[in-house]
């Protein structure tokens, strides 16, 4: 998403030459720019969190009602509402929730447990799953994109592009079902469910293969197209033509000129995939019984536990903000040499 | 969900007949899903065979977890997914068309939409659906549709605004603006008619995104509720018996997979060949 990245160049303020400010050292300028990017990302995250809180508060559900049991009197529900603090003014609770977030306090679930405690064990597992899928996506999509771009319009190019278009629209759970059928039930090569160790992590690496594949395959389709298109655009750049005319070897042009130029676009594509991976993880974990936030959210669906999902969205938003920031930095670094 | 603007054959190479061939499967499949409930041979909610029975006899694809006919449920289970997704795609496209044309003519609106898209980028669509459907327990299908539209519009507006910018800057629009025509007239009569191809492709891409979201909501059991026949719900319900009768899971998976792929290929074929960008546009 090009719009989310900082512009590569800012126009210099057209000041009067007499009043020209003293030149700012390059380091200070870079630091200022970094601070600006950080502040912008932090602001966007704060807006999202406000939106999340508003969605939970303003929509007609209520955690105290959601967890009510049959035969419970209105007084019992009111009591629990008071216990959960739901009878206090919205703004007061909003302020409390927002100021609690930086300290790691994500609020209280509908069942009265601390959301941070509920997420502290499964979230690292989900990050492991999503991180491996992101890594696989990066390697596979760059490799496939380069392979396809090597001979534009050839057999490889056409089949890679067609299959990428085919898989990028598939929901993760459909991919997961196909993988389970082929690799677990028909060939019996890999386990279809995840068993956990005593510490709540997956018992063996084999149990990660299918969930990671199910998550990564649609994202590989999506990112392969981006890599392919970014390389295509970069080929048209004048410095590539110069390199070709200079008689540099093909592989050197690829690794030293084409890929660095396409890097910002590739980084932006991967950053976009992070959200899809974390969202898809919820679904994939349900299928493979993987001990991550997906399992917690499946319980939340049954309980209609909106504070819990608000906590998950908050943590996910922080992770995605971090990845986008990384993509910003890659872009600044890649364009820094040329602008 | 997001999709890439296409890099494809050079200008002029793609023929009209090729486009029709690539759009046809999606149209046929959509028509089949819509007509499916009338074609189902058995009732969708009455057992006709043993639970997870193997294919044979009255049930060509076997039985599901309650012994209901899998074939009938698969035939009946696509309509709601397709209708809901079409509704989402239509609402997103119309909203994005209007907002996108306005933001091309009024940059302040464009900046606001851009910021909204930046914020929503931090919210995975699946989590957004869960958040809204859980906070709004009685919302049902309306909640799923609403949140899918809200999450889809900002990206779609970007695409329309990008395509509308050159049109808005063209001589005849400027002439009309100077001539005192109102914003509404400029949007509906001057800008949008020139974006027909873009809007058609956008509709296709948003349909793909909607199929993904609506199906995932069904799978997470915040969309259609049992005993409804719904492809995503069937996959969830029958996965326990995947060893006994794989068709209970496989058939609805094939339905969703084919629908997503064929509509995506159709949308890809419809993307106008001019003004393409390397960077994903929505």
Interface residues (C-beta under 8 A of the other chain):
Chain A: X1 X2 X3 X4 X44 X45 X47 X48 X51 X52 X55 X56 X59 X60 X61 X66 X161 X165 X166 X167 X168 X169 X170 X171 X172 X173 X174 X177 X178 X180 X181 X185 X222 X225 X226 X228 X229 X230 X232 X233 X265 X268 X269 X272 X275 X276 X278 X279 X280 X282 X283 X286 X287 X297 X298 X300 X301 X304 X305 X306 X309 X310 X312 X313 X316 X317 X320 X321 X324
Chain B: X1 X2 X3 X4 X7 X8 X114 X115 X117 X118 X119 X120 X121 X122 X123 X124 X125 X126 X127 X128 X130 X131 X132 X134 X135 X136 X137 X138 X139 X155 X158 X208 X211 X212 X215 X216 X219 X220 X221 X222 X232 X235 X239 X242 X243 X246 X249 X250 X253 X256 X257 X260 X261 X263 X264 X265 X268 X278 X279 X280
